[in-house]
Amino acid sequence: MPGVSPRGTYLVIADALRKKIANGAFEEEGIPSEAALMRTHGVARTTVRRALEKLEQEGLIHSVPGVGRVPGAGAERRPLLGRITDFITAQGLAVGDPLPSEARLCEEFSVSRTALRSALSVLEGQGVLQAVHGKGRTIRALPPNTPDS
């Protein structure tokens, strides 16, 4: 990729892929491989992975074992953090209640475990969740009402 982007090269790649996903460019063949994206954009694998991770966190793509990454057709486009806080509220979870397992939450939100753990760590940092090794996560405080968290 010629020149350095002040935004971060991985964000530029993510934007380009986001536009192509919105136009339906990857509906049939899926998202190009990491190697193909590296060649196309002239960047390292780490940069491509960061761009793909960003799109996974947004719910625009997901990984299918044996197939690769595919567009997240019909996937929720709101940030995962907001969806988790809405889930906590909708389930009527109170302080001290256990949060469902990571596996169940991954299934609920159709996201990777990496994306889920990233969002959960933000909630832990905000004091909403508390993680106890071997016990899982519990609600420590009710999430703030932020529509675009």
C-alpha positions, 0 to 999 in steps of 0.5 A: 500500500503506497504511503502511510495512512494517518488513520492506520493502514488496517483501518483503511483496509477495513474500510475498503472491505466494508464498502465491498461487503456493503455492495455485495462483492463477496456474497458468492466467493467469500472474503479473499484469503489473508495471503490474497489481501496481503498481495492486494494491499502490499501489507503484512499479515498482521495488518490484514488480520487487524482489519479482518478482526475489526470487521468481525467485531462489527459483525460484518464477517465471520469465520466458517471452518473449512470455508474461510471468512464470509460476510455476516449476512443479516448480522447485527451491525451495532457494536458488540458492546452495546448488544451485550449491555442490551442483553444483560438488561433484556435478560433481567440480570441483577448484580451478582448474577452469572453471565452466560458462558462465552460459548453461549454468548458467541452463539447468541451474538454470532461473533468469534470468541476473540471479539466477545472477549474483547467486549467483555474485557471492556465491560470488566474495565468499566466495572460492569462485570467481574471475572473469577478464574474457574467461576466465570463472569458475574454482574458487578454493576448494571450497565449504563444506558448508552445507546451506541456503546 
